[in-house]
Amino acid sequence: MVAAPARFSDLPDYAFPRLRKLLDAHAPGGAPIAMSIGEPTHPMPPFLGEVIAANLQGFASYPPNEGTPELLAAISAWIGRRYGAEVGPDRLMALNGTREGLYNVAMALCPESRNGQRPVVLVPNPFYQVYMVAALSVGTEPVFVPATEATGHLPDYESLPAEVLDRTAMAYICSPANPQGAVADRAYWTRLLALAEKHDFLVLADECYSEVYRDAPPVGVLEVAREVGADPERVLAFHSLSKRSNLAGLRSGFVAGGPGAIARIRQLRNYAGAPLPLPLQRVAEHAWADESHVAASRALYQDKYRIADEVLGHVPGYRPPQAGFFLWLPVPDGEAAALRLWREGGVRVLPGAYLATDAGQGNPGQTYIRVALVAGADEVRRGLGLIRDILYKTEA
């Protein structure tokens, strides 16, 4: 029998199968409330059905690999409106969900060595698991950098030794951060771009939560890269319709970068990719061109921020998220808290340890739970009330 690849031998169960193993042998302590998965439940754009129906024949054709000209034009126009950056179609690639792009960017762009040594890929800790698997798949050394309260819940890549930075090929960064809801400001992006220039590595900016925010629109890497005159080949930004437009099942996103990087990504995808079906690309064209459904959805999330502040505001350690739709709540032990919430209240949340790893300094998610504010406002209020009463009633 052929041996399994050693590079994947230590992968833990993925977060949600792992959660099912933890909870599903136990009966819920009340009507179940889903607050574990970041799956939007707000209304989808009203034009969805009409656009698909008008383009049904497109399912009979192979779709264009890089995206239709109309889709790339719509994305380019959105980037211009949102970030004031000029990114032409030659600097864009449509994706079948951004997880595909966040994985394949390493396949397409990561070198086999750095200064004669094994390359490093920097990963924030906690992190979206695809970052780690991408790093392992191309034979690099993933270096997990704590993104904790002490660092503003963003990784302090500047604190790494020069030896590590000189081996770094690429650095993943998520802003707004999943799970903590922290936002990289202009100063953070400026420092990171300068660090990448100094040590010659790529910045991979996962900005999938950029349109779900509390007050001001988060600054984006493309915006800052334009302002500081960064090399376009130094930066790749990833965006999605899953959260912005409540279209998680559409599997539509994009990557923007320098023309050279995008050409290499397109070339790899010609061989190994799965382009988005043509009718779904037509939906995506309309979605990137329309802001009304985004604003309506964002207002619903902002209502839920206010509910969270009201219900949990007096809980020690509660930190209102700047953006995204997760709460990152401190607890003595995340697994014990998740199990208790399920057994006593029927509330399903995710232990923070499932989104992080022990890189020699302990697991930074061990003492947290992630709570998704994706249900309706009444359900969110009920769920947060149960969380408060079950986990924090002696402190609140």
C-alpha positions as CSV (number, residue, x, y, z in Angstrom):
1,M,0.0,0.0,0.0
2,V,1.3,3.5,-0.9
3,A,2.2,5.5,2.2
4,A,0.3,8.7,2.8
5,P,2.3,12.0,2.5
6,A,4.1,12.7,5.7
7,R,3.5,16.5,5.3
8,F,-0.2,16.0,6.1
9,S,0.2,13.3,8.7
10,D,-0.2,15.6,11.7
11,L,-3.2,17.6,10.5
12,P,-5.9,17.7,13.1
13,D,-9.5,17.1,12.2
14,Y,-11.0,20.1,10.5
15,A,-12.8,22.5,12.9
16,F,-16.4,21.5,12.2
17,P,-16.0,17.7,12.1
18,R,-14.1,18.1,15.3
19,L,-16.9,20.1,16.8
20,R,-19.4,17.5,15.8
21,K,-17.3,14.9,17.7
22,L,-17.3,17.1,20.7
23,L,-21.1,17.9,20.8
24,D,-23.2,15.5,18.9
25,A,-23.1,12.7,21.4
26,H,-24.9,15.0,23.8
27,A,-28.5,16.3,23.7
28,P,-28.9,20.0,23.4
29,G,-30.1,21.8,26.5
30,G,-32.7,23.8,24.6
31,A,-33.8,24.7,21.1
32,P,-30.6,24.7,19.1
33,I,-29.0,28.0,18.2
34,A,-26.3,27.9,15.4
35,M,-23.5,30.3,16.3
36,S,-20.5,28.2,15.3
37,I,-20.2,28.5,11.5
38,G,-19.7,31.8,9.7
39,E,-22.5,31.1,7.2
40,P,-24.5,34.3,6.5
41,T,-28.3,34.0,6.7
42,H,-29.3,37.5,5.6
43,P,-31.3,37.8,2.4
44,M,-29.4,37.1,-0.9
45,P,-29.4,39.9,-3.5
46,P,-32.9,40.3,-5.0
47,F,-31.6,39.9,-8.6
48,L,-30.1,36.4,-8.0
49,G,-32.9,34.3,-9.5
50,E,-33.6,36.6,-12.4
51,V,-29.9,36.6,-13.5
52,I,-29.5,32.9,-13.3
53,A,-32.7,32.3,-15.2
54,A,-31.7,34.6,-17.9
55,N,-28.3,32.8,-18.3
56,L,-29.3,29.2,-17.9
57,Q,-27.9,28.2,-21.3
58,G,-24.5,29.1,-19.9
59,F,-24.3,25.9,-18.0
60,A,-23.9,24.2,-21.3
61,S,-20.5,25.9,-22.0
62,Y,-17.1,25.7,-20.4
63,P,-16.6,29.0,-18.5
64,P,-13.6,31.3,-19.1
65,N,-10.8,30.4,-16.7
66,E,-9.9,33.9,-15.7
67,G,-13.4,35.3,-15.5
68,T,-15.6,36.9,-18.1
69,P,-14.5,40.4,-19.3
70,E,-17.7,41.8,-17.8
71,L,-17.0,40.2,-14.4
72,L,-13.4,41.4,-14.4
73,A,-14.6,44.9,-15.4
74,A,-17.2,44.9,-12.5
75,I,-14.5,43.8,-10.0
76,S,-12.1,46.5,-11.3
77,A,-14.8,49.2,-11.0
78,W,-15.6,48.0,-7.4
79,I,-11.9,48.2,-6.4
80,G,-11.8,51.7,-7.8
81,R,-14.9,52.8,-5.9
82,R,-13.9,51.1,-2.6
83,Y,-10.2,51.6,-2.5
84,G,-9.4,54.3,-5.0
85,A,-6.9,51.9,-6.7
86,E,-6.7,51.3,-10.5
87,V,-6.5,47.5,-11.0
88,G,-7.1,46.5,-14.6
89,P,-8.4,43.1,-15.8
90,D,-4.8,41.9,-16.4
91,R,-4.3,42.2,-12.6
92,L,-7.4,40.1,-11.7
93,M,-8.4,36.5,-11.5
94,A,-11.9,35.2,-10.7
95,L,-11.9,32.5,-8.1
96,N,-14.2,29.5,-7.3
97,G,-14.4,30.7,-3.7
98,T,-11.4,32.5,-2.1
99,R,-10.2,29.3,-0.3
100,E,-9.2,28.0,-3.7
101,G,-7.1,31.2,-4.4
102,L,-5.6,31.3,-0.9
103,Y,-4.4,27.7,-1.4
104,N,-3.3,27.9,-5.1
105,V,-1.4,31.2,-4.6
106,A,1.3,29.2,-2.8
107,M,1.3,26.6,-5.6
108,A,1.7,29.3,-8.2
109,L,4.1,31.7,-6.6
110,C,6.1,30.2,-3.7
111,P,9.7,29.4,-4.6
112,E,11.3,26.1,-3.9
113,S,14.1,27.8,-1.8
114,R,15.0,31.1,-0.3
115,N,18.6,32.0,-0.1
116,G,19.5,28.3,-0.5
117,Q,17.2,27.3,2.4
118,R,13.7,26.0,3.0
119,P,11.3,28.9,2.6
120,V,9.1,30.2,5.4
121,V,5.4,31.1,5.1
122,L,4.2,33.4,7.9
123,V,0.7,32.5,9.3
124,P,-1.2,34.4,12.0
125,N,-2.2,32.3,15.0
126,P,-5.3,31.9,15.2
127,F,-5.7,31.4,11.4
128,Y,-7.9,30.2,8.6
129,Q,-6.7,26.6,8.1
130,V,-6.1,26.9,4.4
131,Y,-3.1,29.1,5.1
132,M,-1.3,26.2,6.9
133,V,-2.2,23.5,4.4
134,A,-1.0,25.7,1.5
135,A,2.3,26.2,3.2
136,L,2.7,22.5,3.9
137,S,1.7,21.5,0.3
138,V,4.6,23.4,-1.3
139,G,7.1,22.1,1.2
140,T,7.7,25.3,3.1
141,E,8.0,25.8,6.9
142,P,4.9,27.5,8.3
143,V,5.8,29.9,11.1
144,F,2.8,30.6,13.3
145,V,2.9,34.1,14.8
146,P,0.6,34.9,17.7
147,A,-2.2,37.3,17.1
148,T,-3.3,37.9,20.6
149,E,-4.6,40.7,22.8
150,A,-1.0,41.7,23.4
151,T,-0.5,42.4,19.7
152,G,-3.9,43.9,19.0
153,H,-5.1,40.6,17.7
154,L,-3.0,41.0,14.6
155,P,0.4,39.2,14.0
156,D,3.5,41.2,14.8
157,Y,5.7,40.0,11.9
158,E,8.2,42.8,12.6
159,S,9.2,41.1,15.9
160,L,10.5,38.0,14.1
161,P,14.3,37.4,13.8
162,A,15.9,38.6,10.6
163,E,17.0,35.0,9.9
164,V,13.3,34.0,9.7
165,L,12.3,37.0,7.7
166,D,15.1,36.5,5.2
167,R,13.7,33.0,4.5
168,T,10.1,34.2,4.2
169,A,8.5,33.8,0.8
170,M,5.0,34.9,1.7
171,A,3.0,36.1,4.6
172,Y,-0.7,35.6,5.1
173,I,-2.7,38.3,6.9
174,C,-6.5,38.4,7.5
175,S,-8.1,41.8,8.0
176,P,-10.8,42.1,9.3
177,A,-9.4,39.2,11.3
178,N,-11.2,35.9,11.6
179,P,-11.9,35.1,14.4
180,Q,-11.0,38.3,16.4
181,G,-12.6,41.0,14.4
182,A,-9.5,43.3,14.5
183,V,-8.7,45.6,11.6
184,A,-5.3,46.4,10.2
185,D,-5.0,50.2,10.0
186,R,-3.0,52.3,7.6
187,A,0.1,52.2,9.8
188,Y,0.0,48.4,10.1
189,W,-0.3,47.9,6.4
190,T,2.5,50.5,5.7
191,R,4.8,48.7,8.1
192,L,4.0,45.3,6.7
193,L,4.6,46.4,3.1
194,A,7.9,48.0,4.1
195,L,8.9,44.8,5.9
196,A,8.0,42.8,2.8
197,E,10.1,45.0,0.6
198,K,13.0,44.9,3.0
199,H,13.0,41.1,3.2
200,D,11.6,40.4,-0.3
201,F,8.4,38.4,0.4
202,L,4.8,38.5,-0.8
203,V,1.9,39.9,1.3
204,L,-1.3,37.7,0.9
205,A,-4.2,39.8,2.2
206,D,-7.4,37.9,3.0
207,E,-10.0,40.6,3.1
208,C,-13.1,38.6,2.8
209,Y,-14.9,40.4,5.7
210,S,-14.1,43.9,4.5
211,E,-17.7,44.9,3.9
212,V,-19.0,43.8,7.3
213,Y,-18.0,46.5,9.8
214,R,-19.2,48.5,12.8
215,D,-18.4,52.2,11.8
216,A,-15.9,53.0,9.1
217,P,-14.9,50.9,6.1
218,P,-11.7,49.0,6.9
219,V,-8.6,50.3,5.1
220,G,-7.4,47.8,2.4
221,V,-4.0,46.7,1.3
222,L,-4.6,47.8,-2.3
223,E,-5.4,51.3,-1.0
224,V,-2.3,51.6,1.1
225,A,-0.1,50.0,-1.5
226,R,-1.2,52.7,-3.9
227,E,-0.5,55.4,-1.4
228,V,3.0,54.3,-0.5
229,G,4.0,53.3,-4.1
230,A,4.5,49.6,-3.3
231,D,5.5,47.2,-6.1
232,P,2.2,45.8,-7.4
233,E,3.9,42.4,-7.6
234,R,4.5,42.5,-3.9
235,V,0.8,42.3,-2.9
236,L,-2.2,40.0,-3.5
237,A,-5.6,40.8,-2.1
238,F,-8.4,38.2,-1.9
239,H,-12.1,39.1,-1.7
240,S,-15.3,37.2,-1.7
241,L,-19.1,37.5,-2.3
242,S,-19.8,34.9,0.5
243,K,-19.9,37.4,3.3
244,R,-20.3,40.7,1.4
245,S,-23.4,39.5,-0.5
246,N,-24.6,36.5,1.5
247,L,-23.7,34.2,-1.3
248,A,-21.6,31.5,0.4
249,G,-22.9,28.9,-2.0
250,L,-22.1,30.8,-5.1
251,R,-18.4,30.1,-4.5
252,S,-17.3,33.4,-6.1
253,G,-14.4,35.6,-5.2
254,F,-11.3,37.1,-6.8
255,V,-7.6,37.8,-6.3
256,A,-6.0,41.0,-7.3
257,G,-2.2,41.4,-7.8
258,G,0.5,42.4,-10.1
259,P,0.2,41.4,-13.8
260,G,3.1,38.9,-13.5
261,A,1.7,37.2,-10.4
262,I,-1.8,37.0,-11.9
263,A,-0.4,35.6,-15.1
264,R,1.3,32.7,-13.2
265,I,-1.9,32.1,-11.2
266,R,-3.9,31.9,-14.4
267,Q,-1.4,29.6,-16.0
268,L,-1.6,27.1,-13.1
269,R,-5.4,27.3,-13.1
270,N,-5.5,26.5,-16.8
271,Y,-4.2,23.1,-15.8
272,A,-5.7,22.5,-12.3
273,G,-8.5,24.9,-11.7
274,A,-12.3,24.7,-11.6
275,P,-13.7,28.0,-13.1
276,L,-17.0,29.4,-11.9
277,P,-19.9,28.4,-14.1
278,L,-20.9,31.1,-16.5
279,P,-24.4,31.8,-15.1
280,L,-22.8,32.2,-11.7
281,Q,-20.2,34.6,-13.1
282,R,-23.1,36.7,-14.4
283,V,-24.6,36.8,-10.9
284,A,-21.2,37.9,-9.6
285,E,-21.0,40.7,-12.2
286,H,-24.3,42.1,-10.9
287,A,-23.3,41.6,-7.2
288,W,-20.0,43.6,-7.5
289,A,-21.8,46.4,-9.3
290,D,-24.6,46.8,-6.7
291,E,-24.1,48.2,-3.2
292,S,-27.7,48.5,-2.0
293,H,-27.9,44.8,-0.9
294,V,-24.5,45.1,0.9
295,A,-25.6,48.2,2.8
296,A,-28.9,46.5,3.9
297,S,-27.0,43.5,5.1
298,R,-24.4,45.6,6.9
299,A,-27.1,47.4,8.8
300,L,-28.4,44.1,10.1
301,Y,-24.9,43.2,11.4
302,Q,-24.6,46.6,13.0
303,D,-27.8,46.0,14.9
304,K,-26.3,42.8,16.1
305,Y,-23.1,44.5,17.2
306,R,-25.4,46.7,19.4
307,I,-27.1,43.7,20.8
308,A,-23.8,42.1,21.6
309,D,-22.6,45.2,23.4
310,E,-25.8,45.4,25.4
311,V,-25.9,41.8,26.4
312,L,-22.2,41.2,27.0
313,G,-20.8,44.6,27.5
314,H,-20.3,44.1,31.3
315,V,-18.6,40.7,30.9
316,P,-14.9,41.0,31.8
317,G,-12.7,40.6,28.7
318,Y,-15.5,41.3,26.2
319,R,-14.0,43.1,23.3
320,P,-16.4,44.6,20.7
321,P,-15.3,43.6,17.2
322,Q,-14.3,46.3,14.8
323,A,-15.6,44.3,11.8
324,G,-16.6,40.8,10.7
325,F,-19.4,38.9,12.3
326,F,-17.6,37.0,15.1
327,L,-17.2,37.5,18.8
328,W,-14.0,36.2,20.3
329,L,-15.0,35.6,23.9
330,P,-12.6,34.7,26.8
331,V,-13.3,31.6,28.8
332,P,-11.2,29.4,31.0
333,D,-11.3,26.5,28.5
334,G,-12.9,26.7,25.0
335,E,-13.8,23.1,24.6
336,A,-15.4,22.9,28.1
337,A,-17.3,26.1,27.5
338,A,-18.6,24.9,24.1
339,L,-19.8,21.6,25.5
340,R,-21.4,23.3,28.5
341,L,-23.3,25.8,26.3
342,W,-24.6,23.0,24.1
343,R,-25.6,20.7,27.0
344,E,-27.2,23.5,29.1
345,G,-28.6,25.9,26.5
346,G,-28.5,24.3,23.0
347,V,-26.0,27.1,21.9
348,R,-23.5,25.8,19.3
349,V,-20.2,27.8,19.3
350,L,-16.7,26.9,18.2
351,P,-13.8,26.3,20.6
352,G,-11.0,28.8,19.8
353,A,-8.4,26.2,20.0
354,Y,-9.8,24.6,16.8
355,L,-8.7,27.8,14.9
356,A,-5.2,27.9,16.2
357,T,-2.2,25.7,17.0
358,D,0.4,25.3,19.7
359,A,3.6,26.6,18.1
360,G,5.7,26.2,21.2
361,Q,4.0,28.9,23.3
362,G,0.7,27.3,23.9
363,N,-2.4,27.4,21.8
364,P,-3.6,31.1,21.7
365,G,-7.2,30.0,21.1
366,Q,-7.4,27.7,24.1
367,T,-9.1,30.2,26.3
368,Y,-11.6,31.5,23.8
369,I,-14.8,30.6,22.0
370,R,-15.8,32.0,18.6
371,V,-19.4,33.1,18.3
372,A,-20.9,33.8,14.9
373,L,-23.6,36.6,14.7
374,V,-25.2,35.2,11.6
375,A,-28.7,34.4,12.8
376,G,-31.5,36.9,13.0
377,A,-31.4,39.6,15.7
378,D,-33.9,37.8,18.0
379,E,-32.1,34.5,17.8
380,V,-28.7,36.3,18.4
381,R,-30.1,38.1,21.4
382,R,-31.4,34.8,22.8
383,G,-28.1,33.0,22.1
384,L,-26.0,35.7,23.7
385,G,-28.2,35.9,26.7
386,L,-27.7,32.2,27.2
387,I,-24.0,32.5,26.8
388,R,-23.9,35.3,29.4
389,D,-26.1,33.4,31.9
390,I,-24.4,30.0,31.5
391,L,-20.7,31.1,31.3
392,Y,-20.5,34.6,32.9
393,K,-23.4,34.8,35.3
394,T,-21.2,35.2,38.4
395,E,-19.1,37.9,36.7
396,A,-21.8,39.9,34.8
